[in-house]
Amino acid sequence: MTVKIDKKIVGYQVREKTSAATETAEKPAARKAEIIRMHEKLERPEGMECLEGATYKIRTPLDDHALYVTINDIVLNLGTEHEQRRPFEIFINSKNMDHFQWIVALTRVMSAVFRKGGDVTFLSEELQAVFDPKGGYFKPGGRFVPSIVADIGAVVEHHLKRIGMLEPDELSEQQQLILDQKRAEFEAREQQSKSGGAEKKTLNDGVEAVGEISYPASATVCFKCNTKAMVVLDGCQTCLACGYSKCG
């Protein structure tokens, strides 16, 4: 665009051209954000060559050999009001070598997650959500298990409840009393002599078998807890394990 100058030029000024790099250098440099990585990695205490733990036995109808799951715990804030037990490592042993490869991988990954710290309760949920494409199986207590991995997840959940990291989903005394009464009525009606048994049986070698409750043979699978404990009481299907009822 042409600009016509009507007045006389009486002075001038030379202005140096500044580069963009110079202007950027003159501005105060922006402070980079410092990345702070929060973690509470657990390490074995010095001098602690042994850890307390428990071994659980998993027997499945898919194999003649049982799985033995050992979970060792570490005690945090020992001797204080904030004392807490946390899982530190897990080992799975079996005579069946068909599962050796994925069992070693699973135990190493789970142990690494345990030692990383934080909330590790999600592991039990994730493992129990694994389904076997060939189909699951029923435990001796009547509970349906979708896969061997899910069975391991149930053991992890049981252990986390045992050490206090998960709240036990136990029924109240009143609910348990009502279920016991209904169960006695059903057994008397069906003339069955089998008793319920113990919820947890401890073996002579210190290995625990989890979930060994027997229910009537005519019971069906519960829609809520996947236990074969659903019977018809007073014209309504009721679960003798968790108390779920279709009639509300």
DRENDO-1510 file (C-alpha; in Angstrom, 1 decimal, always signed):
<recs>
REC; n; res; u; v; w
REC; 1; MET; +0.0; +0.0; +0.0 .
REC; 2; THR; +1.5; +3.3; -1.1 .
REC; 3; VAL; +1.5; +6.2; +1.5 .
REC; 4; LYS; +1.8; +9.8; +0.2 .
REC; 5; ILE; +3.9; +12.1; +2.5 .
REC; 6; ASP; +2.6; +15.7; +2.3 .
REC; 7; LYS; +5.0; +17.2; +4.9 .
REC; 8; LYS; +8.8; +17.6; +4.9 .
REC; 9; ILE; +10.9; +15.0; +6.7 .
REC; 10; VAL; +12.7; +16.7; +9.6 .
REC; 11; GLY; +14.2; +13.6; +11.3 .
REC; 12; TYR; +14.5; +9.9; +11.3 .
REC; 13; GLN; +15.3; +7.0; +13.6 .
REC; 14; VAL; +16.9; +3.6; +12.8 .
REC; 15; ARG; +15.2; +0.6; +14.4 .
REC; 16; GLU; +17.0; -2.7; +14.4 .
REC; 17; LYS; +15.0; -5.8; +13.5 .
REC; 18; THR; +14.9; -8.3; +16.4 .
REC; 19; SER; +14.5; -12.0; +15.7 .
REC; 20; ALA; +11.9; -14.2; +17.3 .
REC; 21; ALA; +14.6; -16.1; +19.1 .
REC; 22; THR; +15.9; -12.9; +20.7 .
REC; 23; GLU; +12.4; -11.9; +21.9 .
REC; 24; THR; +11.9; -15.4; +23.4 .
REC; 25; ALA; +15.2; -15.2; +25.2 .
REC; 26; GLU; +14.3; -11.8; +26.7 .
REC; 27; LYS; +11.1; -13.2; +28.2 .
REC; 28; PRO; +11.4; -15.0; +31.5 .
REC; 29; ALA; +11.7; -18.7; +30.9 .
REC; 30; ALA; +8.6; -20.7; +32.0 .
REC; 31; ARG; +9.3; -23.0; +34.9 .
REC; 32; LYS; +8.8; -26.6; +34.0 .
REC; 33; ALA; +6.5; -28.7; +36.1 .
REC; 34; GLU; +8.2; -31.2; +38.3 .
REC; 35; ILE; +6.7; -34.7; +38.1 .
REC; 36; ILE; +6.3; -36.3; +41.5 .
REC; 37; ARG; +5.6; -40.0; +41.4 .
REC; 38; MET; +3.7; -41.1; +44.4 .
REC; 39; HIS; +4.2; -44.8; +45.4 .
REC; 40; GLU; +4.6; -46.8; +48.6 .
REC; 41; LYS; +6.7; -49.6; +47.4 .
REC; 42; LEU; +7.0; -52.4; +50.0 .
REC; 43; GLU; +10.3; -53.9; +50.7 .
REC; 44; ARG; +11.3; -56.8; +52.9 .
REC; 45; PRO; +12.5; -55.5; +56.2 .
REC; 46; GLU; +16.2; -56.0; +57.0 .
REC; 47; GLY; +16.8; -59.1; +59.1 .
REC; 48; MET; +13.3; -60.5; +58.2 .
REC; 49; GLU; +14.2; -63.8; +56.6 .
REC; 50; CYS; +10.8; -65.3; +57.1 .
REC; 51; LEU; +7.3; -63.9; +56.7 .
REC; 52; GLU; +4.0; -65.1; +58.1 .
REC; 53; GLY; +1.4; -66.4; +55.7 .
REC; 54; ALA; -1.1; -69.2; +54.9 .
REC; 55; THR; -1.4; -72.0; +52.4 .
REC; 56; TYR; -4.7; -72.8; +50.7 .
REC; 57; LYS; -5.6; -76.0; +48.8 .
REC; 58; ILE; -7.5; -75.8; +45.6 .
REC; 59; ARG; -8.9; -79.1; +44.2 .
REC; 60; THR; -10.7; -79.0; +40.9 .
REC; 61; PRO; -12.5; -81.7; +39.0 .
REC; 62; LEU; -10.4; -80.9; +36.0 .
REC; 63; ASP; -7.2; -82.3; +37.4 .
REC; 64; ASP; -6.1; -85.1; +39.6 .
REC; 65; HIS; -3.6; -82.9; +41.3 .
REC; 66; ALA; -4.5; -80.1; +43.6 .
REC; 67; LEU; -3.1; -76.5; +43.6 .
REC; 68; TYR; -1.5; -75.1; +46.7 .
REC; 69; VAL; -1.6; -71.3; +47.0 .
REC; 70; THR; +0.8; -69.7; +49.6 .
REC; 71; ILE; +0.4; -66.0; +50.4 .
REC; 72; ASN; +3.0; -64.4; +52.7 .
REC; 73; ASP; +2.2; -61.2; +54.5 .
REC; 74; ILE; +4.3; -58.3; +55.7 .
REC; 75; VAL; +3.4; -56.3; +58.8 .
REC; 76; LEU; +3.4; -52.5; +58.5 .
REC; 77; ASN; +3.7; -50.1; +61.4 .
REC; 78; LEU; +4.5; -52.9; +63.8 .
REC; 79; GLY; +3.6; -52.1; +67.4 .
REC; 80; THR; +1.5; -49.0; +66.6 .
REC; 81; GLU; -2.2; -48.3; +66.4 .
REC; 82; HIS; -1.8; -48.2; +62.6 .
REC; 83; GLU; -0.5; -51.8; +62.4 .
REC; 84; GLN; -1.6; -53.5; +59.3 .
REC; 85; ARG; -0.9; -56.8; +57.5 .
REC; 86; ARG; -0.5; -56.7; +53.7 .
REC; 87; PRO; +0.2; -59.4; +51.2 .
REC; 88; PHE; +3.8; -59.4; +50.1 .
REC; 89; GLU; +4.3; -62.4; +47.8 .
REC; 90; ILE; +2.4; -65.4; +46.4 .
REC; 91; PHE; +3.4; -68.9; +45.3 .
REC; 92; ILE; +1.4; -71.6; +43.6 .
REC; 93; ASN; +2.6; -75.2; +43.5 .
REC; 94; SER; +1.2; -78.3; +41.8 .
REC; 95; LYS; +2.4; -81.6; +40.6 .
REC; 96; ASN; +0.7; -80.9; +37.3 .
REC; 97; MET; +3.2; -79.4; +34.9 .
REC; 98; ASP; +0.6; -78.4; +32.3 .
REC; 99; HIS; -0.1; -75.1; +34.1 .
REC; 100; PHE; +3.5; -74.4; +35.0 .
REC; 101; GLN; +4.2; -71.6; +32.5 .
REC; 102; TRP; +1.2; -69.4; +33.2 .
REC; 103; ILE; +1.3; -70.1; +36.9 .
REC; 104; VAL; +4.9; -68.8; +37.2 .
REC; 105; ALA; +3.9; -65.7; +35.2 .
REC; 106; LEU; +0.8; -65.1; +37.3 .
REC; 107; THR; +2.6; -65.4; +40.6 .
REC; 108; ARG; +5.5; -63.1; +39.5 .
REC; 109; VAL; +3.1; -60.4; +38.3 .
REC; 110; MET; +0.9; -60.7; +41.4 .
REC; 111; SER; +3.9; -60.5; +43.7 .
REC; 112; ALA; +5.1; -57.4; +41.9 .
REC; 113; VAL; +1.7; -55.8; +42.4 .
REC; 114; PHE; +1.7; -56.7; +46.1 .
REC; 115; ARG; +5.1; -55.1; +46.6 .
REC; 116; LYS; +4.2; -52.0; +44.6 .
REC; 117; GLY; +1.8; -51.1; +47.4 .
REC; 118; GLY; -1.5; -49.2; +47.1 .
REC; 119; ASP; -4.9; -50.9; +46.8 .
REC; 120; VAL; -4.4; -54.4; +45.7 .
REC; 121; THR; -7.9; -55.7; +46.3 .
REC; 122; PHE; -8.8; -55.3; +42.7 .
REC; 123; LEU; -6.7; -58.4; +41.9 .
REC; 124; SER; -9.3; -60.7; +43.4 .
REC; 125; GLU; -12.1; -59.2; +41.3 .
REC; 126; GLU; -10.1; -59.3; +38.1 .
REC; 127; LEU; -9.1; -62.9; +38.5 .
REC; 128; GLN; -12.6; -64.0; +39.4 .
REC; 129; ALA; -13.8; -62.4; +36.2 .
REC; 130; VAL; -11.7; -64.8; +34.0 .
REC; 131; PHE; -13.8; -67.5; +32.2 .
REC; 132; ASP; -12.6; -70.7; +30.8 .
REC; 133; PRO; -13.8; -71.2; +27.2 .
REC; 134; LYS; -14.2; -74.9; +27.9 .
REC; 135; GLY; -16.5; -74.2; +30.8 .
REC; 136; GLY; -16.3; -73.9; +34.5 .
REC; 137; TYR; -17.0; -76.4; +37.3 .
REC; 138; PHE; -18.8; -76.7; +40.6 .
REC; 139; LYS; -16.9; -76.8; +43.9 .
REC; 140; PRO; -17.8; -79.4; +46.6 .
REC; 141; GLY; -19.9; -76.8; +48.4 .
REC; 142; GLY; -22.0; -76.2; +45.3 .
REC; 143; ARG; -20.4; -72.8; +44.2 .
REC; 144; PHE; -19.8; -72.4; +40.5 .
REC; 145; VAL; -16.3; -71.4; +39.5 .
REC; 146; PRO; -15.8; -70.2; +35.9 .
REC; 147; SER; -12.1; -71.1; +35.7 .
REC; 148; ILE; -9.0; -72.2; +37.6 .
REC; 149; VAL; -7.8; -68.6; +37.6 .
REC; 150; ALA; -11.2; -67.5; +39.1 .
REC; 151; ASP; -10.6; -70.1; +41.8 .
REC; 152; ILE; -7.3; -68.6; +42.6 .
REC; 153; GLY; -8.9; -65.2; +42.7 .
REC; 154; ALA; -11.5; -66.5; +45.3 .
REC; 155; VAL; -8.6; -67.7; +47.5 .
REC; 156; VAL; -6.9; -64.3; +47.2 .
REC; 157; GLU; -10.3; -62.6; +48.3 .
REC; 158; HIS; -10.6; -65.0; +51.2 .
REC; 159; HIS; -7.0; -64.2; +52.3 .
REC; 160; LEU; -7.6; -60.4; +52.0 .
REC; 161; LYS; -10.7; -60.8; +54.2 .
REC; 162; ARG; -8.8; -62.8; +56.7 .
REC; 163; ILE; -6.1; -60.1; +57.2 .
REC; 164; GLY; -8.6; -57.3; +57.2 .
REC; 165; MET; -8.1; -55.6; +53.8 .
REC; 166; LEU; -11.6; -56.5; +52.7 .
REC; 167; GLU; -14.8; -56.4; +54.7 .
REC; 168; PRO; -16.2; -59.9; +55.3 .
REC; 169; ASP; -19.6; -60.2; +53.6 .
REC; 170; GLU; -21.1; -62.3; +56.4 .
REC; 171; LEU; -24.7; -62.4; +57.3 .
REC; 172; SER; -26.0; -61.0; +60.5 .
REC; 173; GLU; -26.9; -63.4; +63.4 .
REC; 174; GLN; -30.6; -62.9; +62.7 .
REC; 175; GLN; -30.3; -63.6; +59.0 .
REC; 176; GLN; -28.2; -66.6; +59.6 .
REC; 177; LEU; -30.7; -67.9; +62.2 .
REC; 178; ILE; -33.5; -67.5; +59.6 .
REC; 179; LEU; -31.5; -69.3; +57.0 .
REC; 180; ASP; -30.7; -72.1; +59.4 .
REC; 181; GLN; -34.4; -72.5; +60.2 .
REC; 182; LYS; -35.4; -72.6; +56.6 .
REC; 183; ARG; -32.7; -75.1; +55.8 .
REC; 184; ALA; -33.8; -77.3; +58.7 .
REC; 185; GLU; -37.4; -77.2; +57.4 .
REC; 186; PHE; -36.3; -78.1; +53.9 .
REC; 187; GLU; -34.2; -80.9; +55.0 .
REC; 188; ALA; -36.9; -82.3; +57.2 .
REC; 189; ARG; -39.3; -82.0; +54.3 .
REC; 190; GLU; -37.0; -83.8; +52.0 .
REC; 191; GLN; -35.9; -86.3; +54.7 .
REC; 192; GLN; -32.2; -85.7; +54.2 .
REC; 193; SER; -29.8; -86.7; +56.8 .
REC; 194; LYS; -26.8; -84.7; +55.6 .
REC; 195; SER; -25.6; -81.8; +57.7 .
REC; 196; GLY; -24.2; -78.5; +56.5 .
REC; 197; GLY; -20.6; -79.2; +57.6 .
REC; 198; ALA; -18.0; -76.5; +58.4 .
REC; 199; GLU; -17.4; -73.5; +56.2 .
REC; 200; LYS; -13.7; -73.9; +56.5 .
REC; 201; LYS; -11.8; -77.2; +57.1 .
REC; 202; THR; -8.2; -77.1; +58.4 .
REC; 203; LEU; -6.1; -80.1; +57.2 .
REC; 204; ASN; -3.5; -81.8; +59.4 .
REC; 205; ASP; -0.7; -80.2; +57.5 .
REC; 206; GLY; -1.9; -76.6; +58.0 .
REC; 207; VAL; -3.4; -76.3; +54.6 .
REC; 208; GLU; -6.9; -74.9; +54.4 .
REC; 209; ALA; -9.7; -75.9; +52.1 .
REC; 210; VAL; -12.1; -73.0; +51.5 .
REC; 211; GLY; -15.8; -73.2; +50.9 .
REC; 212; GLU; -16.7; -76.7; +51.9 .
REC; 213; ILE; -20.5; -76.4; +52.7 .
REC; 214; SER; -22.8; -79.0; +51.4 .
REC; 215; TYR; -26.4; -78.2; +50.4 .
REC; 216; PRO; -29.3; -80.3; +49.3 .
REC; 217; ALA; -28.8; -82.3; +46.2 .
REC; 218; SER; -31.9; -80.9; +44.6 .
REC; 219; ALA; -30.7; -77.3; +45.0 .
REC; 220; THR; -30.0; -75.1; +41.9 .
REC; 221; VAL; -27.5; -72.4; +41.2 .
REC; 222; CYS; -28.2; -69.0; +42.9 .
REC; 223; PHE; -28.3; -66.0; +40.5 .
REC; 224; LYS; -26.5; -63.8; +43.0 .
REC; 225; CYS; -23.7; -65.8; +44.6 .
REC; 226; ASN; -23.3; -68.6; +42.0 .
REC; 227; THR; -23.7; -71.3; +44.7 .
REC; 228; LYS; -25.8; -74.4; +44.2 .
REC; 229; ALA; -28.0; -73.6; +47.2 .
REC; 230; MET; -31.3; -72.3; +45.7 .
REC; 231; VAL; -34.3; -74.3; +47.0 .
REC; 232; VAL; -38.1; -73.7; +46.9 .
REC; 233; LEU; -39.4; -72.6; +50.3 .
REC; 234; ASP; -43.0; -71.6; +50.8 .
REC; 235; GLY; -43.5; -71.4; +47.0 .
REC; 236; CYS; -40.5; -69.1; +46.5 .
REC; 237; GLN; -36.9; -69.9; +45.4 .
REC; 238; THR; -34.5; -69.0; +48.3 .
REC; 239; CYS; -30.8; -69.3; +48.5 .
REC; 240; LEU; -29.5; -71.0; +51.6 .
REC; 241; ALA; -26.0; -69.6; +51.2 .
REC; 242; CYS; -26.6; -65.8; +50.8 .
REC; 243; GLY; -30.3; -65.4; +51.6 .
REC; 244; TYR; -31.3; -64.2; +48.1 .
REC; 245; SER; -34.9; -64.7; +47.3 .
REC; 246; LYS; -36.9; -64.1; +44.0 .
REC; 247; CYS; -39.8; -62.9; +46.1 .
REC; 248; GLY; -37.7; -60.2; +47.8 .
</recs>
